[in-house]
């Protein structure tokens, strides 16, 4: 029960009136933001300025949220730990992609802008240095990115 209390205290600080960092808003439709599918819930944050439907990851549903956290931790004690090492931005456990070829944002490595490595358990991976598929996907994503948020291909362009 003590671990749950620590999680709740941390959550309240993140959901304050003046958030220190911007976060990607979630778009949950069916989970009520009480599953690890919800980016906010998985990051131990309250939903704030999100696009979710029937959200229960807010202070008005704190008891239900606390029960969801307890149940999630009971199934997986490491559920709310950071998946990406903050120091070198590497995914700690590697990805487990099967159909995306590690070229979509479903892939934790691709989303972090990292190549897959030996810790990954992916199948048919195309997220490696020198991959033409990877360069094409990043160029495609970069052309759709808002101005100022281009995705780097890691390839130097010559004039």
N, C-alpha and C positions, 0 to 999 in steps of 0.2 A: 504494500500500500504506500510505502514511503517513496518509491520510484514514481508512482502516479502523481503524488503531490508535487514532486520536483518538476514533472512535465507540465503540470497546470500552471505553476508559477512562471516558468519560462514562456508559456504561451501568452499569458496576460501581458508580458512586457512587449512581445512582438505585435500584439494587436492594439497597442496604445494609439493615442490621438495623433502623435507625430512619428510615424514609422521611419526608422533610420535608413532602411534599404527598400527599394522598389522590388516587388516580386511579381512574377507572371501570374495573372489572375486565372483561377480555375474556371472550367466550363462544365462542371458536373451536372448531369441530368437525372441519373437514377440512384446514385450512391448516397444522396443527402450529405455528401462530403464527409462521410464517416468511414471510408475505406481508404486503403493505401493508394488507390487509383487517383485520389484527389491530391494534387501537388501541395496544396496548403496543409492538409491533414498529415500527409507523409513528412512534411518539413516541420511539424509541430507548431504550425501557425494557425491562428483564427482566420477564417475567410474575411477579407476586407476588400471592398470594391471589386468583387469578383462577378462573374457572369453565370453563377450556378443557379440551379432550380431546386426549390424546397431545401435550402441549406440548413443543416443542423450543426455545423461547425462554427457556432457563434455563441456569445455569452448567454443568450436567452435559452440555449439548449445545453448548458454546461454539464448537467448531470448525465444526459444521454451521451454526450461527447466523452466524458470521463469513463463511462462504461465501455464505449467502443475502443478507447485507448487501452483499457485494462484487458479486454478480450483479445485485442490485436497483439499485445505484449505477451499474453499467455500462450498464444500460438507461435509467436516468433519474438523472442526477447531482444533481437537486434533490429526490429522493424523500424524504429525511429532514429537509428544511428545514421550518420552521413554516409552515403554510398560513394561519394567522391572525396578523395583526399584533398583537403584545402591547400596543402603546401604545393603539390605539383599537379593538381587538378586531374589526377588519374582515377579511374574507376577502380575501387578496391577489390571487387570480386569479379570484374570482367562482365561482359554481356553474355546473353544466352540466345541470341537471335537465330531464328530458323528460316523465315521466309523473306525478310527485308534486305538480306545481303549486307546488313549493317550500313545501309545508305538512307535510312529514314530516322526521324526523331524518336522512333521507338527504341532505337539503339542508344544506350546511355553513353557509349564512347563517341558516337557520331555527334550526339547533341552537345557534348563537351568540346568538340573540335579535336578529339584525340583519335589516333589510330588504334585499332584492336591489337592486343598483344597476347602473350602466352597465358595470361590469366583468363582470357575469354574462352567461352565454350560455344561459340557461334558456328553456324553451318553455312557454307558457300559464301564466305566473307569476301567483301570487296572494299573494305575499309582498311587499306594498308598503303604504305608509302609507294608512290608510283602508279597507283591504280587509275586507269583511264576512266572507269565507271565512277570512282569517287570524285575525280576532278570535274567530270560532267555534271554530277549531282550537285556539287557545291557551286558550280557556275550557275546552274539552273536556280538553286535556292538563292544565290546572290542577286540574280536578276529580279526576283520577286520581293527581296528584302526592301524595307523602307529606306529612303535615302539616308546615308550615314550609318547604316547597319548592314553593310555588305559582308558576306561570308567569305573568308579567305580560302583560297584553294591551296595555299602553301607553295604555289609555283610562282617564281619571279617572272614578271613580264618584261620583255625588252622592247625598246622603242625603235 
